[in-house]
């Protein structure tokens, strides 16, 4: 996989976006590296990954669940479920056909987080 996007800078985008949504319960940011074995658990400390190929986060809000993983190749996996048993999981792969840069990743994160309902 080519390294198209800087995952360390993308992690900053994740942290900044999540800081703006205190109603969400994110997991620690997770990392995986090219050096990791296929079945090796993800790392939550960046310094434990020599050459990262992905950065991600799982998010909950009540019954809602979501997952966002950005790959060094510059696409992202997105899963969102409303928590309603009548709803299907929303699966998307932004950047697969048209790679993401940091501003586009930020926009994709904003769209993803907007799926989690804000109750006032």
C-alpha positions as CSV (number, residue, x, y, z in Angstrom):
1,X,0.0,0.0,0.0
2,X,1.3,3.4,-0.9
3,X,1.5,6.0,1.9
4,X,-0.6,8.8,0.5
5,X,-1.9,10.6,3.7
6,X,0.0,11.4,6.9
7,X,-1.8,9.3,9.6
8,X,-0.3,11.3,12.4
9,X,-1.9,14.5,11.1
10,X,-5.1,12.6,10.5
11,X,-5.1,11.6,14.1
12,X,-5.0,15.3,15.0
13,X,-8.1,15.7,12.9
14,X,-9.8,12.9,14.8
15,X,-9.0,14.3,18.2
16,X,-10.1,17.8,17.2
17,X,-13.4,16.6,15.7
18,X,-14.1,14.4,18.7
19,X,-13.3,17.3,21.1
20,X,-16.2,19.1,19.6
21,X,-18.7,16.4,20.5
22,X,-18.6,15.8,24.2
23,X,-21.8,13.8,23.9
24,X,-19.9,10.9,22.2
25,X,-18.0,8.1,23.9
26,X,-15.0,7.4,21.6
27,X,-12.6,4.5,22.2
28,X,-9.0,5.3,22.4
29,X,-7.5,6.0,19.0
30,X,-6.1,2.8,17.6
31,X,-3.1,2.2,15.3
32,X,-1.8,-0.7,13.3
33,X,1.4,-0.9,11.4
34,X,2.9,-2.5,8.4
35,X,5.2,-4.4,10.7
36,X,2.3,-6.0,12.7
37,X,1.2,-9.6,12.2
38,X,-2.3,-10.0,10.7
39,X,-3.8,-11.2,14.0
40,X,-1.9,-8.8,16.3
41,X,-4.2,-6.5,18.4
42,X,-4.4,-2.8,17.5
43,X,-2.2,-0.5,19.5
44,X,-3.5,2.5,21.4
45,X,-0.1,4.1,21.8
46,X,1.3,5.7,18.6
47,X,4.9,5.1,19.8
48,X,4.3,1.3,19.7
49,X,3.8,1.4,15.9
50,X,6.9,1.9,13.8
51,X,5.3,2.3,10.4
52,X,1.5,2.9,10.6
53,X,-0.9,1.8,7.9
54,X,-4.1,2.7,9.8
55,X,-5.6,4.9,12.5
56,X,-9.1,4.5,13.7
57,X,-11.7,5.1,16.4
58,X,-14.9,3.4,17.5
59,X,-17.7,5.7,18.8
60,X,-20.8,5.1,20.8
61,X,-23.7,7.4,21.8
62,X,-26.4,5.6,23.6
63,X,-27.4,2.8,21.3
64,X,-25.7,4.3,18.3
65,X,-22.4,2.8,17.2
66,X,-19.8,3.8,14.6
67,X,-16.3,3.0,13.4
68,X,-13.9,5.0,11.3
69,X,-10.6,3.7,10.1
70,X,-8.3,5.7,7.8
71,X,-5.6,3.8,5.9
72,X,-2.3,5.1,4.7
73,X,-3.5,4.6,1.1
74,X,-5.9,7.4,1.8
75,X,-9.3,5.8,2.0
76,X,-11.4,5.2,5.0
77,X,-13.8,2.5,6.2
78,X,-16.9,3.9,7.9
79,X,-19.6,1.9,9.7
80,X,-22.6,3.5,11.5
81,X,-25.6,1.8,13.1
82,X,-28.4,3.9,14.6
83,X,-29.1,1.3,17.3
84,X,-32.5,0.6,16.0
85,X,-33.0,-3.1,15.1
86,X,-35.1,-2.1,12.1
87,X,-32.1,-0.2,10.6
88,X,-29.3,-1.6,8.5
89,X,-25.6,-0.8,9.2
90,X,-24.5,2.1,7.0
91,X,-21.2,1.1,5.4
92,X,-19.2,3.5,3.3
93,X,-15.6,3.7,1.9
94,X,-14.8,7.3,1.1
95,X,-11.6,7.8,-0.8
96,X,-11.6,4.4,-2.4
97,X,-12.1,5.8,-5.9
98,X,-10.8,9.3,-5.2
99,X,-8.1,9.4,-2.4
100,X,-8.6,11.7,0.5
101,X,-6.3,14.5,1.6
102,X,-6.4,16.0,5.1
103,X,-9.1,18.6,4.3
104,X,-11.3,16.0,2.7
105,X,-10.7,13.6,5.5
106,X,-11.8,16.3,7.9
107,X,-15.0,16.8,5.9
108,X,-15.6,13.1,5.9
109,X,-15.2,13.0,9.7
110,X,-17.6,15.9,10.1
111,X,-20.2,14.0,7.9
112,X,-19.6,10.8,9.9
113,X,-20.1,12.5,13.3
114,X,-23.2,14.2,12.0
115,X,-24.8,10.8,11.8
116,X,-24.8,10.7,15.6
117,X,-27.9,12.5,16.7
118,X,-27.4,15.6,18.9
119,X,-30.2,15.8,21.5
120,X,-30.6,19.2,23.0
